[in-house]
Amino acid sequence: MPVKKHNIIIERWAGQPGERATPGFRWLVSYETDARYHVQGFETTHAAARAAAESCLLEKGIDLDWVPKESSATTLLTPRSKRLSA
């Protein structure tokens, strides 16, 4: 089963580096193959930033459809309000 070896961070950014007048979203990806790598970019919309980050990872051969392993230590938490009304 594949293990997640990537991260995507998208954050609102006041302006593209070097251009203060263009607000948008900065995306950062880190991924692990034979070593740990980091790539970043800038887009004007959140959707475009997400698409660019995912495209970057796919170009590097990173599997975006990973599924975490089941764990016996995992506990499903129930909101307190639902426990009190039951």
C-alpha positions as CSV (number, residue, x, y, z in Angstrom):
1,M,0.0,0.0,0.0
2,P,1.5,3.4,-0.9
3,V,2.5,5.8,1.8
4,K,1.9,9.5,1.6
5,K,5.2,11.2,0.8
6,H,4.0,14.7,-0.2
7,N,2.5,17.8,1.2
8,I,0.7,20.7,-0.4
9,I,0.4,24.1,1.2
10,I,-1.6,26.9,-0.3
11,E,-1.6,30.3,1.4
12,R,-2.9,33.8,0.6
13,W,-0.1,36.0,-0.5
14,A,0.0,39.7,-0.6
15,G,1.8,39.8,-3.9
16,Q,4.0,37.8,-6.3
17,P,7.6,38.1,-5.2
18,G,9.0,41.3,-6.7
19,E,5.5,42.6,-7.6
20,R,3.6,44.1,-4.6
21,A,0.5,45.0,-6.6
22,T,-0.6,41.4,-7.6
23,P,-2.3,39.6,-4.7
24,G,-2.9,35.9,-5.1
25,F,-1.9,32.5,-3.6
26,R,1.5,31.0,-3.1
27,W,1.7,27.2,-3.3
28,L,4.4,25.1,-1.9
29,V,4.9,21.3,-2.3
30,S,7.3,19.0,-0.7
31,Y,7.8,15.5,-1.8
32,E,10.0,12.6,-1.1
33,T,11.6,10.2,-3.7
34,D,15.3,9.5,-3.2
35,A,15.6,12.7,-1.2
36,R,13.3,15.4,0.1
37,Y,12.4,18.2,-2.4
38,H,10.5,21.5,-2.3
39,V,8.9,23.4,-5.1
40,Q,6.9,26.7,-5.0
41,G,4.8,28.8,-7.3
42,F,2.3,31.6,-7.5
43,E,-1.2,31.8,-8.9
44,T,-4.0,34.4,-8.8
45,T,-6.7,32.0,-7.6
46,H,-6.8,29.3,-5.0
47,A,-8.1,26.7,-7.6
48,A,-5.3,27.5,-10.0
49,A,-2.7,27.2,-7.2
50,R,-4.1,23.8,-6.2
51,A,-4.1,22.6,-9.8
52,A,-0.5,23.8,-10.3
53,A,0.7,22.1,-7.1
54,E,-1.0,18.8,-8.0
55,S,0.3,19.1,-11.6
56,C,3.8,19.6,-10.2
57,L,3.6,16.5,-8.1
58,L,2.2,14.4,-10.9
59,E,5.0,15.5,-13.2
60,K,7.5,14.2,-10.5
61,G,5.7,10.9,-10.5
62,I,4.1,11.3,-7.0
63,D,0.9,9.3,-6.4
64,L,-1.9,11.7,-5.2
65,D,-4.4,8.8,-4.6
66,W,-2.7,7.4,-1.5
67,V,-4.8,5.8,1.2
68,P,-3.6,5.9,4.8
69,K,-3.0,2.5,6.6
70,E,-5.6,1.4,9.1
71,S,-4.4,1.5,12.6
72,S,-5.7,-0.3,15.7
73,A,-4.8,2.9,17.7
74,T,-7.2,5.0,15.7
75,T,-10.3,6.1,17.6
76,L,-13.4,7.6,16.2
77,L,-14.3,10.6,18.3
78,T,-18.0,11.6,18.9
79,P,-18.9,15.2,19.6
80,R,-19.8,15.8,23.2
81,S,-23.2,17.1,22.2
82,K,-24.1,13.8,20.6
83,R,-22.9,11.8,23.6
84,L,-25.1,13.8,26.0
85,S,-28.3,13.4,23.9
86,A,-27.9,9.7,23.5
